[in-house]
Amino acid sequence: MPELPRYQCHRAGTTPSLDGTLTHPAWADAPWTTDFVDIRGDQPAPRYRTRAKLLYDDDYLYVGAQLEEPHVWSTMAEHNTMLFEENNFELFLDPDGDGLNYYEFEINPLGTIWELTLPKPYSEGGVAVDPTNLPGLRTAVQVDGTLNDPTDTDNGWSVEFALPWTDLATYNQGQTPPRPGDEWRMNLMRIEWDHEVVDGGYRKGSRQDFWVWSPQYVVDMHKPAQWGVLEFTAS
């Protein structure tokens, strides 16, 4: 299989303020990931662009993402529910790279979140620890358009969130924050459902697309060996 993608995560020069827009000056020093691709790795490019940035400091790992979307819709407002049943954005982190005891985070355009811990992948008999709940987690969402309004065309939505090292330490045998040169395993995913407009609102269809940073070559995100590499740099 092709070489895994790598992302160099820079130390933040200033602390990003989280408003969901990725416009704080701190983000200017962070490179974009490559554009997301279909999870299978051999399909045409996704219909809408998705890309992300990451930064870190002594307290947090910061993640920001932009998702092109002409019709931003969402209905799931209950915390720690199965957000993959609608459009969402997801992060997977395995700090020690052993494919065990890894963290999953999901967020939707309403700002609803779902957190899980996987002792091991589902295909190996893993059962999710749900909910996980990182106490110091901070999140923000911004819709560039109008949420749940099919009468106009939107530009998309964006997210920012900060994961505290103190809470992530349990996934890395207590070894946080990372040091320059440390490498974690990571993947990012966007789930996109088709829809139709019914009675002036959106109704979810039956087609589900999975667009990811690091292709899995199978429709299963829980293959940590195929996640990309998150490398922490000194500056």
C-alpha positions in Angstrom: 0.0 0.0 0.0 1.1 3.6 -0.5 3.1 5.3 2.2 1.0 6.8 5.1 0.4 10.5 5.0 2.3 12.6 7.6 1.3 15.9 9.2 3.8 18.2 10.9 2.1 19.7 13.9 3.8 23.0 14.8 3.9 24.6 18.3 1.5 27.5 18.4 3.1 30.9 18.6 0.1 32.3 20.3 -3.0 30.6 21.8 -5.8 30.2 19.3 -9.1 31.6 20.4 -11.7 29.1 19.5 -14.7 30.6 17.6 -14.9 28.0 14.8 -13.5 30.2 12.0 -9.8 29.3 11.9 -9.1 33.1 11.4 -7.0 33.6 14.6 -3.4 34.5 13.6 -2.1 31.4 15.3 -3.6 29.2 12.5 -1.5 31.1 9.9 1.6 29.1 11.0 -0.2 25.7 10.6 -0.1 23.9 7.2 -3.3 22.4 5.8 -3.6 18.7 5.5 -3.9 17.3 2.1 -7.5 17.3 0.9 -9.6 14.4 2.1 -10.2 11.4 -0.2 -12.7 8.6 -0.3 -12.0 6.1 2.5 -11.4 3.3 -0.1 -8.5 5.2 -1.7 -9.4 4.3 -5.3 -12.5 6.4 -5.9 -13.0 9.8 -7.6 -12.3 12.9 -5.5 -15.1 13.8 -3.1 -17.8 16.3 -4.2 -16.8 18.8 -1.6 -13.5 19.8 -0.2 -12.4 19.0 3.3 -9.1 19.9 5.0 -7.8 20.5 8.4 -5.0 22.1 10.5 -3.4 21.2 13.8 -1.3 23.0 16.4 -0.2 22.3 20.0 1.1 24.1 23.1 1.9 23.1 26.6 -1.8 22.6 27.4 -3.7 21.5 24.3 -3.8 19.8 20.9 -5.8 22.2 18.7 -7.7 20.9 15.6 -9.5 23.0 13.0 -11.3 21.9 9.9 -13.1 23.4 6.9 -15.9 21.5 5.2 -17.3 22.8 1.9 -21.1 22.1 1.9 -23.8 23.9 -0.2 -26.5 22.7 2.2 -25.6 22.7 5.9 -28.2 20.7 7.9 -28.2 18.9 11.2 -30.8 17.7 13.7 -29.0 15.7 16.3 -28.7 17.9 19.4 -28.3 15.2 22.2 -24.8 14.9 23.6 -23.0 11.5 23.1 -25.4 10.1 20.5 -24.6 8.3 17.2 -23.6 11.4 15.2 -22.4 9.3 12.2 -26.1 8.9 11.4 -26.0 12.4 10.0 -23.2 14.7 8.5 -20.3 15.1 10.9 -16.5 15.5 11.4 -14.4 13.0 13.3 -11.0 12.6 14.8 -9.2 9.4 15.8 -6.1 9.4 18.0 -3.8 6.6 19.0 -0.8 8.3 20.8 1.4 5.2 21.3 0.5 3.7 17.9 -0.3 0.2 19.2 -3.8 0.1 17.8 -5.3 -0.3 21.3 -7.0 2.1 23.7 -7.6 4.9 21.2 -9.8 8.0 21.3 -12.6 9.0 18.9 -14.3 12.4 18.7 -17.2 13.5 16.6 -18.9 16.8 16.1 -21.8 18.0 13.9 -22.9 21.4 12.5 -25.0 22.0 15.7 -21.9 21.7 17.8 -23.2 18.4 19.3 -20.3 16.1 20.3 -19.8 12.4 20.8 -16.6 10.9 22.5 -15.6 7.2 22.6 -12.7 5.1 23.8 -12.0 1.9 21.9 -9.9 -0.7 23.8 -9.3 -2.4 20.5 -10.9 -2.2 17.0 -14.4 -3.5 16.5 -13.2 -6.2 14.1 -11.0 -7.6 16.9 -13.9 -7.8 19.3 -13.6 -4.3 20.7 -16.5 -2.7 22.6 -16.6 1.1 22.8 -16.4 2.8 26.1 -19.2 5.3 25.7 -19.2 8.1 26.8 -15.6 9.0 27.3 -15.9 12.7 28.1 -12.6 14.7 28.3 -13.4 17.1 31.0 -11.3 19.9 29.6 -12.4 19.6 26.0 -13.3 22.9 24.2 -15.2 23.1 20.9 -16.6 25.7 18.5 -18.5 25.5 15.2 -19.2 28.2 12.6 -21.7 27.8 9.7 -20.8 29.9 6.6 -24.4 30.2 5.5 -27.7 29.4 7.2 -28.2 26.1 9.1 -31.2 24.0 8.1 -32.5 26.4 5.4 -32.8 24.7 2.0 -33.9 28.0 0.2 -30.3 29.2 -0.1 -26.8 27.9 -0.9 -24.2 27.8 1.8 -20.4 27.8 1.6 -19.9 25.2 4.3 -19.1 24.9 8.0 -15.9 24.8 10.1 -14.9 23.5 13.5 -12.2 24.1 16.0 -11.6 22.1 19.2 -8.9 21.8 21.8 -8.0 18.5 23.5 -6.2 18.9 26.9 -3.0 16.9 27.4 -4.0 16.2 30.9 -7.1 14.3 29.6 -5.2 12.6 26.7 -2.5 11.2 29.0 -4.5 8.1 29.7 -4.1 7.1 26.0 -0.3 7.4 26.2 0.7 5.9 29.5 0.7 9.3 31.1 3.3 10.7 28.7 1.9 14.1 27.7 2.4 16.7 26.4 4.4 15.3 23.5 8.0 16.3 22.9 9.3 17.6 19.5 9.9 14.6 17.3 7.2 12.4 18.9 4.9 10.7 16.5 1.3 9.7 17.1 -1.1 7.9 14.9 -4.2 9.9 13.7 -7.0 10.0 11.2 -9.6 12.5 10.3 -13.0 11.7 8.7 -16.0 13.5 7.3 -19.3 11.6 6.9 -21.6 13.1 4.2 -25.2 11.8 3.6 -27.3 12.7 0.6 -30.6 14.4 1.3 -33.8 15.6 -0.3 -35.9 18.7 0.5 -39.4 17.8 1.8 -42.0 20.3 3.1 -39.4 23.1 3.3 -36.8 21.1 5.2 -34.1 18.5 4.7 -34.6 14.8 4.9 -31.7 12.4 5.1 -31.3 10.0 2.2 -29.7 6.5 2.1 -26.3 7.2 0.5 -23.4 7.7 3.0 -19.9 8.8 1.9 -16.8 8.6 4.0 -14.0 11.1 3.2 -10.8 10.8 5.1 -7.3 12.2 5.5 -5.6 8.8 5.4 -7.3 6.2 3.2 -8.2 2.9 4.8 -8.6 0.9 1.6 -11.8 -0.5 3.1 -15.0 1.0 4.5 -13.8 0.8 8.1 -12.2 3.6 10.0 -11.2 1.2 12.8 -8.0 0.0 11.1 -5.4 2.0 13.1 -2.5 0.5 11.1 -3.8 2.6 8.1 -4.0 5.9 10.0 -1.6 8.7 9.2 1.3 10.0 11.3 1.0 13.1 13.4 4.6 14.4 14.0 5.2 17.2 16.6 7.8 19.8 15.7 9.7 22.2 17.9 8.4 25.3 16.2 
